[in-house]
Amino acid sequence: MNKLIVEALTKDAFSPFGEVIELDGARGMLVNAGTALSFRDLARVDVGDEGGRTSINFLRASPQAMPLRISALECHPLGSQAFLPLGDLPFMIVVAAPGPFDQKTLRAFVTRGRQGVNYRKGVWHHALICLGAGSEFIVIDRAGEGLNFTEVTLDQSLLVEHSGTP
């Protein structure tokens, strides 16, 4: 069985798949008469194809046991999809380049806990993978008409191991 190496999630490494949503390095501006610091435009929500609309969802996910066997990925061809953790527990991301599925483009990342991600439309990704404990997320997604879910089964399952450090 082939193994997939887990990398630390960085903006540069993840850029072919979407944006990392984090405050590290982000510039804030004072708002609300100087009582709050606002960090704006951290990711591009792209959900308008075929009359889509923005949908904000709450997700409570259970942890996955490691090593994890990956056998399928999904993509959303009509809209981006963002996952914003409500805690500081790391989670794992498995992605592949948009377009016709190519297993050679698969990559795995692990967050530092407070990082979120925004998958560009059409990016192949595994379902959410929580590590160690259940986690809660705000998910910004596309709602509306049109087929916005495609799944592919891998020819051969991949084993992903995470020991706590990438």
N, CA, C and O of each residue as an XYZ file, in Angstrom:
664
protein
N       0.840     -1.181      0.000
C       0.000      0.000      0.000
C       0.885      1.244      0.000
O       1.852      1.320      0.759
N       0.559      2.212     -0.843
C       1.306      3.457     -0.906
C       1.011      4.322      0.304
O      -0.082      4.268      0.867
N       2.009      5.134      0.707
C       1.837      6.047      1.835
C       1.880      7.482      1.337
O       2.563      7.797      0.362
N       1.152      8.334      2.012
C       1.127      9.749      1.710
C       1.817     10.478      2.855
O       1.447     10.287      4.013
N       2.808     11.306      2.557
C       3.570     12.043      3.553
C       2.781     13.278      3.982
O       2.228     13.986      3.140
N       2.729     13.536      5.281
C       2.003     14.682      5.821
C       2.960     15.859      5.983
O       4.033     15.724      6.570
N       2.557     17.018      5.455
C       3.354     18.243      5.531
C       2.685     19.233      6.483
O       1.482     19.151      6.728
N       3.471     20.167      7.017
C       2.900     21.277      7.775
C       2.132     22.168      6.804
O       2.571     22.381      5.674
N       0.998     22.683      7.240
C       0.182     23.549      6.402
C       0.786     24.951      6.371
O       0.889     25.613      7.403
N       1.185     25.398      5.177
C       1.665     26.758      4.980
C       0.925     27.364      3.795
O       0.408     26.644      2.940
N       0.878     28.686      3.750
C       0.188     29.369      2.654
C       0.809     29.023      1.304
O       0.088     28.775      0.338
N       2.131     29.003      1.230
C       2.802     28.702     -0.040
C       2.534     27.272     -0.500
O       2.206     27.045     -1.665
N       2.671     26.310      0.406
C       2.485     24.905      0.031
C       1.045     24.613     -0.381
O       0.804     23.779     -1.253
N       0.085     25.302      0.248
C      -1.332     25.031     -0.013
C      -1.901     25.862     -1.167
O      -3.020     25.599     -1.608
N      -1.169     26.847     -1.660
C      -1.702     27.788     -2.653
C      -2.277     27.141     -3.916
O      -3.220     27.703     -4.473
N      -1.775     25.994     -4.411
C      -2.421     25.406     -5.596
C      -3.845     24.912     -5.333
O      -4.594     24.654     -6.275
N      -4.221     24.778     -4.057
C      -5.508     24.181     -3.701
C      -6.502     25.191     -3.126
O      -7.702     24.922     -3.079
N      -6.007     26.347     -2.691
C      -6.876     27.351     -2.083
C      -6.087     28.234     -1.138
O      -4.888     28.444     -1.321
N      -6.768     28.750     -0.126
C      -6.126     29.646      0.824
C      -6.098     29.048      2.215
O      -7.021     28.338      2.616
N      -5.027     29.338      2.956
C      -4.964     29.050      4.382
C      -5.562     30.268      5.075
O      -5.177     31.402      4.790
N      -6.486     30.035      5.969
C      -7.142     31.124      6.685
C      -6.539     31.174      8.080
O      -6.791     30.304      8.913
N      -5.732     32.215      8.323
C      -5.076     32.358      9.618
C      -4.767     33.824      9.861
O      -4.763     34.631      8.932
N      -4.510     34.159     11.103
C      -4.188     35.537     11.446
C      -2.699     35.814     11.416
O      -2.297     36.974     11.339
N      -1.860     34.773     11.476
C      -0.416     34.976     11.411
C      -0.070     35.730     10.132
O      -0.339     35.252      9.030
N       0.528     36.910     10.281
C       0.920     37.706      9.140
C      -0.187     38.556      8.550
O       0.082     39.370      7.667
N      -1.426     38.398      9.005
C      -2.544     39.197      8.495
C      -2.530     40.582      9.143
O      -2.135     40.735     10.298
N      -2.962     41.577      8.389
C      -3.007     42.945      8.903
C      -4.418     43.245      9.363
O      -5.380     43.068      8.616
N      -4.532     43.696     10.589
C      -5.830     44.058     11.136
C      -6.040     45.554     11.099
O      -5.097     46.336     10.979
N      -7.318     45.938     11.209
C      -7.654     47.360     11.288
C      -8.662     47.563     12.406
O      -9.549     46.738     12.623
N      -8.511     48.663     13.101
C      -9.432     48.961     14.191
C     -10.798     49.328     13.628
O     -10.901     50.090     12.667
N     -11.840     48.781     14.233
C     -13.229     49.057     13.859
C     -14.036     49.230     15.143
O     -13.498     49.119     16.245
N     -15.309     49.498     14.995
C     -16.216     49.642     16.136
C     -15.686     50.653     17.142
O     -15.552     50.359     18.330
N     -15.389     51.839     16.649
C     -14.884     52.935     17.484
C     -13.629     52.532     18.245
O     -13.420     52.954     19.382
N     -12.788     51.707     17.607
C     -11.518     51.317     18.201
C     -11.591     50.212     19.232
O     -10.618     49.973     19.947
N     -12.738     49.525     19.328
C     -12.883     48.476     20.338
C     -12.666     47.075     19.793
O     -12.726     46.099     20.541
N     -12.414     46.968     18.493
C     -12.215     45.642     17.899
C     -11.191     45.746     16.769
O     -11.057     46.782     16.117
N     -10.486     44.660     16.561
C      -9.525     44.556     15.477
C     -10.108     43.617     14.433
O     -10.415     42.465     14.740
N     -10.265     44.094     13.201
C     -10.876     43.318     12.127
C      -9.809     42.871     11.132
O      -8.987     43.674     10.690
N      -9.828     41.586     10.785
C      -8.948     41.011      9.773
C      -9.846     40.636      8.607
O     -10.692     39.751      8.732
N      -9.667     41.303      7.478
C     -10.625     41.170      6.384
C     -10.025     40.464      5.171
O      -8.812     40.420      4.970
N     -10.932     39.922      4.384
C     -10.591     39.328      3.086
C      -9.514     38.255      3.221
O      -8.525     38.266      2.488
N      -9.708     37.331      4.158
C      -8.738     36.265      4.406
C      -8.844     35.125      3.391
O      -7.913     34.333      3.247
N      -9.977     35.043      2.689
C     -10.165     34.008      1.671
C     -11.254     34.453      0.713
O     -12.102     35.277      1.055
N     -11.221     33.903     -0.485
C     -12.205     34.260     -1.509
C     -13.316     33.213     -1.536
O     -13.090     32.062     -1.911
N     -14.515     33.626     -1.135
C     -15.687     32.756     -1.220
C     -16.181     32.823     -2.664
O     -16.529     33.899     -3.149
N     -16.212     31.697     -3.342
C     -16.531     31.621     -4.766
C     -17.654     30.614     -4.948
O     -17.398     29.429     -5.158
N     -18.898     31.077     -4.868
C     -20.036     30.154     -4.900
C     -21.121     30.536     -5.905
O     -22.181     29.911     -5.915
N     -20.891     31.538     -6.749
C     -21.942     32.078     -7.602
C     -22.287     31.301     -8.847
O     -23.294     31.608     -9.485
N     -21.493     30.296     -9.232
C     -21.792     29.551    -10.456
C     -23.205     28.958    -10.399
O     -23.650     28.460     -9.365
N     -23.887     29.027    -11.530
C     -25.230     28.466    -11.697
C     -26.201     28.946    -10.616
O     -27.034     28.175    -10.140
N     -26.093     30.219    -10.231
C     -27.038     30.804     -9.283
C     -26.831     30.381     -7.837
O     -27.750     30.497     -7.027
N     -25.650     29.896     -7.501
C     -25.386     29.470     -6.127
C     -25.395     30.642     -5.160
O     -25.284     31.798     -5.566
N     -25.527     30.332     -3.886
C     -25.510     31.340     -2.828
C     -24.640     30.845     -1.690
O     -24.388     29.646     -1.566
N     -24.186     31.762     -0.865
C     -23.333     31.418      0.262
C     -24.170     30.767      1.360
O     -25.259     31.234      1.691
N     -23.646     29.697      1.906
C     -24.290     28.976      2.997
C     -23.288     28.864      4.150
O     -22.151     28.439      3.946
N     -23.709     29.243      5.352
C     -22.860     29.129      6.528
C     -23.410     27.997      7.384
O     -24.583     27.993      7.758
N     -22.538     27.034      7.686
C     -22.943     25.808      8.372
C     -22.066     25.565      9.594
O     -20.948     26.072      9.683
N     -22.585     24.790     10.526
C     -21.850     24.362     11.708
C     -21.608     22.862     11.570
O     -22.520     22.118     11.209
N     -20.393     22.416     11.853
C     -20.044     21.001     11.707
C     -19.349     20.515     12.971
O     -18.400     21.143     13.440
N     -19.810     19.419     13.514
C     -19.159     18.760     14.645
C     -18.614     17.435     14.123
O     -19.377     16.563     13.707
N     -17.278     17.288     14.146
C     -16.630     16.125     13.531
C     -15.964     15.254     14.580
O     -15.423     15.752     15.567
N     -16.009     13.956     14.359
C     -15.366     12.984     15.240
C     -13.929     12.761     14.800
O     -13.606     12.928     13.624
N     -13.065     12.385     15.735
C     -11.669     12.131     15.369
C     -11.539     10.864     14.530
O     -12.351      9.945     14.632
N     -10.507     10.838     13.707
C     -10.190      9.678     12.883
C      -8.995      8.949     13.486
O      -8.048      9.588     13.945
N      -9.029      7.641     13.489
C      -7.906      6.843     14.006
C      -6.783      6.824     12.978
O      -7.031      6.747     11.774
N      -5.563      6.893     13.455
C      -4.383      6.828     12.602
C      -3.749      5.460     12.737
O      -3.845      4.878     13.817
N      -3.109      4.903     11.722
C      -3.063      5.455     10.371
C      -4.434      5.379      9.702
O      -5.254      4.524     10.033
N      -4.663      6.281      8.765
C      -5.943      6.388      8.075
C      -5.790      5.896      6.646
O      -4.840      6.261      5.954
N      -6.715      5.079      6.214
C      -6.722      4.576      4.838
C      -7.628      5.482      4.009
O      -8.817      5.622      4.293
N      -7.045      6.092      2.985
C      -7.773      6.988      2.078
C      -8.177      6.188      0.848
O      -7.324      5.608      0.177
N      -9.474      6.153      0.547
C      -9.913      5.395     -0.617
C     -10.781      6.215     -1.567
O     -11.080      5.763     -2.672
N     -11.196      7.427     -1.146
C     -12.036      8.255     -2.010
C     -11.804      9.730     -1.695
O     -11.436     10.088     -0.576
N     -12.023     10.572     -2.687
C     -11.972     12.022     -2.527
C     -13.190     12.613     -3.206
O     -13.828     11.975     -4.045
N     -13.502     13.844     -2.828
C     -14.641     14.550     -3.404
C     -14.186     15.900     -3.922
O     -13.114     16.385     -3.562
N     -15.006     16.503     -4.769
C     -14.757     17.883     -5.172
C     -16.110     18.571     -5.370
O     -17.148     17.931     -5.539
N     -16.049     19.893     -5.341
C     -17.235     20.729     -5.509
C     -16.948     21.665     -6.694
O     -16.311     22.704     -6.524
N     -17.420     21.294     -7.894
C     -17.060     22.044     -9.095
C     -17.701     23.421     -9.220
O     -17.262     24.226    -10.040
N     -18.738     23.710     -8.419
C     -19.443     24.978     -8.562
C     -19.132     25.986     -7.457
O     -19.629     27.111     -7.500
N     -18.330     25.609     -6.482
C     -18.071     26.572     -5.418
C     -16.927     26.182     -4.509
O     -16.579     25.009     -4.375
N     -16.353     27.199     -3.887
C     -15.315     26.978     -2.886
C     -15.948     26.426     -1.610
O     -17.171     26.423     -1.466
N     -15.116     25.965     -0.695
C     -15.610     25.412      0.566
C     -14.560     25.708      1.640
O     -13.412     25.276      1.535
N     -14.971     26.451      2.674
C     -14.043     26.854      3.736
C     -14.383     26.142      5.037
O     -15.552     25.958      5.376
N     -13.329     25.742      5.766
C     -13.461     25.107      7.078
C     -12.710     25.962      8.091
O     -11.495     26.129      7.988
N     -13.433     26.502      9.069
C     -12.860     27.362     10.094
C     -13.022     26.694     11.452
O     -14.143     26.596     11.952
N     -11.930     26.230     12.064
C     -12.050     25.541     13.347
C     -12.454     26.513     14.451
O     -12.022     27.665     14.467
N     -13.279     26.041     15.363
C     -13.702     26.867     16.490
C     -12.815     26.660     17.708
O     -12.951     27.385     18.694
N     -11.929     25.707     17.664
C     -10.975     25.457     18.737
C      -9.571     25.568     18.202
O      -9.328     26.169     17.156
N      -8.642     24.972     18.945
C      -7.245     25.044     18.501
C      -6.627     23.672     18.304
O      -5.419     23.497     18.462
N      -7.467     22.691     17.956
C      -6.976     21.343     17.713
C      -6.585     21.172     16.247
O      -7.328     21.592     15.360
N      -5.432     20.562     15.982
C      -5.034     20.360     14.589
C      -5.983     19.405     13.863
O      -6.605     18.532     14.469
N      -6.074     19.600     12.551
C      -6.785     18.650     11.698
C      -5.967     18.440     10.441
O      -5.078     19.229     10.120
N      -6.278     17.366      9.734
C      -5.511     16.988      8.560
C      -6.315     17.288      7.297
O      -7.544     17.212      7.283
N      -5.587     17.629      6.245
C      -6.175     17.958      4.960
C      -5.498     17.079      3.911
O      -4.270     17.024      3.844
N      -6.290     16.398      3.097
C      -5.757     15.630      1.972
C      -6.401     16.203      0.721
O      -7.626     16.229      0.605
N      -5.566     16.669     -0.230
C      -6.062     17.343     -1.428
C      -5.350     16.833     -2.685
O      -4.279     16.229     -2.630
N      -5.998     17.104     -3.808
C      -5.390     16.857     -5.120
C      -5.810     17.998     -6.038
O      -6.823     18.657     -5.805
N      -5.030     18.218     -7.070
C      -5.253     19.333     -7.989
C      -6.638     19.273     -8.635
O      -7.183     18.191     -8.852
N      -7.205     20.454     -8.942
C      -8.489     20.474     -9.649
C      -8.346     19.926    -11.064
O      -7.241     19.771    -11.583
N      -9.478     19.641    -11.665
C      -9.487     19.071    -13.013
C      -9.708     17.580    -12.942
O     -10.120     17.070    -11.901
N      -9.443     16.860    -14.029
C      -9.571     15.402    -13.971
C      -8.678     14.865    -12.850
O      -7.529     15.286    -12.717
N      -9.199     13.946    -12.051
C      -8.450     13.469    -10.886
C      -7.133     12.833    -11.315
O      -7.086     12.004    -12.225
N      -6.051     13.249    -10.627
C      -4.720     12.713    -10.878
C      -4.100     12.377     -9.522
O      -3.725     13.274     -8.767
N      -3.995     11.105     -9.224
C      -3.499     10.651     -7.925
C      -2.072     11.145     -7.657
O      -1.666     11.251     -6.500
N      -1.309     11.447     -8.712
C       0.063     11.930     -8.535
C       0.103     13.324     -7.893
O       1.151     13.739     -7.398
N      -1.025     14.054     -7.896
C      -1.046     15.399     -7.313
C      -1.495     15.405     -5.850
O      -1.606     16.472     -5.246
N      -1.750     14.243     -5.279
C      -2.207     14.165     -3.885
C      -1.170     14.719     -2.915
O       0.025     14.452     -3.040
N      -1.654     15.500     -1.941
C      -0.806     16.012     -0.864
C      -1.602     15.981      0.429
O      -2.830     16.074      0.420
N      -0.884     15.849      1.548
C      -1.518     15.851      2.868
C      -0.854     16.925      3.718
O       0.367     17.086      3.698
N      -1.681     17.663      4.470
C      -1.207     18.734      5.335
C      -1.827     18.572      6.716
O      -2.894     17.975      6.861
N      -1.153     19.106      7.725
C      -1.726     19.169      9.062
C      -1.645     20.615      9.536
O      -0.628     21.282      9.345
N      -2.723     21.093     10.155
C      -2.779     22.472     10.627
C      -2.089     22.608     11.980
O      -1.783     21.621     12.649
N      -1.855     23.860     12.361
C      -1.337     24.155     13.701
C      -2.478     24.271     14.699
O      -2.237     24.538     15.877
N      -3.690     24.081     14.265
C      -4.845     24.134     15.158
C      -5.761     25.308     14.873
O      -6.960     25.117     14.673
N      -5.231     26.502     14.851
C      -6.058     27.691     14.633
C      -6.149     28.071     13.150
O      -6.795     29.063     12.815
N      -5.529     27.321     12.280
C      -5.610     27.598     10.846
C      -6.876     26.981     10.258
O      -7.283     25.887     10.650
N      -7.484     27.678      9.330
C      -8.573     27.139      8.540
C      -8.116     27.032      7.104
O      -7.020     27.472      6.757
N      -8.955     26.446      6.268
C      -8.637     26.355      4.838
C      -9.867     26.704      4.013
O     -11.004     26.515      4.445
N      -9.612     27.212      2.826
C     -10.648     27.459      1.834
C     -10.232     26.728      0.565
O      -9.296     27.140     -0.120
N     -10.947     25.620      0.251
C     -10.666     24.878     -0.969
C     -11.228     25.660     -2.153
O     -12.386     26.078     -2.123
N     -10.429     25.860     -3.184
C     -10.940     26.456     -4.414
C     -11.943     25.494     -5.044
O     -11.884     24.285     -4.819
N     -12.857     26.038     -5.828
C     -13.817     25.155     -6.493
C     -13.056     24.182     -7.390
O     -12.087     24.547     -8.056
N     -13.523     22.936     -7.384
C     -12.912     21.906     -8.209
C     -11.721     21.191     -7.601
O     -11.222     20.236     -8.195
N     -11.243     21.623     -6.429
C     -10.117     20.946     -5.777
C     -10.623     19.642     -5.156
O     -11.612     19.635     -4.424
N      -9.940     18.555     -5.455
C     -10.280     17.266     -4.857
C      -9.805     17.269     -3.409
O      -8.701     17.729     -3.120
N     -10.625     16.762     -2.502
C     -10.237     16.710     -1.094
C     -10.945     15.563     -0.384
O     -12.026     15.124     -0.779
N     -10.302     15.100      0.667
C     -10.903     14.081      1.520
C     -11.855     14.770      2.490
O     -11.724     15.964      2.757
N     -12.798     14.021      3.007
C     -13.669     14.553      4.054
C     -12.806     14.997      5.237
O     -11.665     14.556      5.379
N     -13.343     15.851      6.066
C     -12.627     16.418      7.198
C     -12.007     15.330      8.077
O     -12.663     14.344      8.411
N     -10.739     15.519      8.448
C     -10.009     14.538      9.259
C      -9.558     15.211     10.549
O      -8.550     15.917     10.566
N     -10.304     14.992     11.629
C      -9.928     15.518     12.951
C      -8.909     14.583     13.582
O      -8.963     13.366     13.403
N      -7.989     15.168     14.317
C      -6.919     14.392     14.954
C      -7.063     14.443     16.471
O      -7.178     15.522     17.051
N      -7.057     13.295     17.103
C      -6.992     13.221     18.562
C      -8.289     13.424     19.302
O      -8.556     12.704     20.263
N      -9.108     14.376     18.893
C     -10.366     14.661     19.582
C     -11.347     15.234     18.572
O     -10.954     15.713     17.508
N     -12.621     15.180     18.916
C     -13.626     15.784     18.063
C     -13.425     17.291     18.014
O     -12.877     17.885     18.942
N     -13.866     17.894     16.936
C     -13.711     19.338     16.758
C     -14.966     19.919     16.132
O     -15.762     19.213     15.512
N     -15.121     21.224     16.311
C     -16.247     21.936     15.726
C     -15.726     22.971     14.736
O     -14.670     23.571     14.935
N     -16.496     23.166     13.664
C     -16.093     24.043     12.576
C     -17.281     24.862     12.091
O     -18.427     24.415     12.136
N     -16.985     26.059     11.630
C     -17.908     26.800     10.784
C     -17.480     26.460      9.356
O     -16.297     26.537      9.025
N     -18.446     26.084      8.511
C     -18.172     25.746      7.120
C     -18.913     26.756      6.249
O     -20.123     26.942      6.380
N     -18.168     27.402      5.360
C     -18.762     28.327      4.398
C     -18.741     27.613      3.057
O     -17.683     27.257      2.538
N     -19.933     27.411      2.509
C     -20.114     26.502      1.391
C     -21.066     27.129      0.377
O     -21.539     28.250      0.561
N     -21.334     26.398     -0.678
C     -22.290     26.805     -1.703
C     -23.593     26.055     -1.493
O     -23.606     24.849     -1.245
N     -24.692     26.798     -1.598
C     -26.021     26.195     -1.602
C     -26.710     26.615     -2.892
O     -26.355     27.631     -3.490
N     -27.695     25.833     -3.319
C     -28.448     26.181     -4.515
C     -28.500     25.032     -5.498
O     -28.022     23.928     -5.237
N     -29.093     25.330     -6.625
C     -29.259     24.331     -7.678
C     -27.925     23.982     -8.320
O     -26.932     24.690     -8.151
N     -27.920     22.886     -9.054
C     -26.725     22.460     -9.783
C     -26.007     21.346     -9.061
O     -26.115     21.209     -7.843
N     -25.278     20.556     -9.813
C     -24.525     19.433     -9.262
C     -23.187     19.948     -8.736
O     -22.294     20.280     -9.515
N     -23.056     20.012     -7.420
C     -21.844     20.555     -6.806
C     -21.137     19.512     -5.951
O     -20.494     19.862     -4.961
N     -21.244     18.266     -6.308
C     -20.554     17.202     -5.572
C     -20.195     16.099     -6.550
O     -21.050     15.567     -7.258
N     -18.913     15.769     -6.573
C     -18.408     14.661     -7.374
C     -17.466     13.870     -6.495
O     -16.707     14.451     -5.719
N     -17.501     12.557     -6.603
C     -16.625     11.706     -5.803
C     -15.851     10.775     -6.724
O     -16.363     10.319     -7.746
N     -14.616     10.504     -6.343
C     -13.786      9.572     -7.096
C     -13.227      8.540     -6.115
O     -12.845      8.870     -4.992
N     -13.187      7.283     -6.569
C     -12.591      6.208     -5.776
C     -11.183      5.964     -6.296
O     -10.977      5.845     -7.504
N     -10.215      5.889     -5.393
C      -8.831      5.657     -5.782
C      -8.654      4.230     -6.278
O      -9.296      3.311     -5.772
N      -7.787      4.043     -7.263
C      -7.491      2.704     -7.762
C      -6.894      1.840     -6.664
O      -7.187      0.648     -6.570
N      -6.060      2.445     -5.840
C      -5.430      1.745     -4.718
C      -5.467      2.680     -3.510
O      -5.100      3.850     -3.614
N      -5.914      2.158     -2.361
C      -5.986      2.963     -1.146
C      -4.603      3.476     -0.756
O      -3.587      2.836     -1.028
N      -4.585      4.642     -0.113
C      -3.352      5.233      0.409
C      -3.413      5.217      1.922
O      -4.482      5.378      2.510
N      -2.283      5.024      2.541
C      -2.183      5.048      3.996
C      -1.582      6.376      4.404
O      -0.526      6.767      3.906
N      -2.259      7.077      5.315
C      -1.774      8.347      5.829
C      -1.525      8.158      7.319
O      -2.415      7.755      8.067
N      -0.294      8.458      7.738
C       0.071      8.346      9.140
C       0.417      9.728      9.663
O       1.048     10.529      8.973
N      -0.005      9.998     10.892
C       0.337     11.256     11.522
C       0.729     10.963     12.966
O      -0.063     10.437     13.748
N       1.968     11.316     13.303
C       2.484     11.011     14.635
C       2.467     12.221     15.560
O       2.968     12.149     16.682
N       1.897     13.326     15.101
C       1.868     14.524     15.921
C       2.708     15.641     15.353
O       2.489     16.805     15.690
N       3.669     15.322     14.494
C       4.454     16.342     13.809
C       4.591     15.935     12.350
O       4.776     14.755     12.054
N       4.501     16.896     11.435
C       4.616     16.544     10.018
C       6.045     16.174      9.660
O       6.328     15.850      8.507
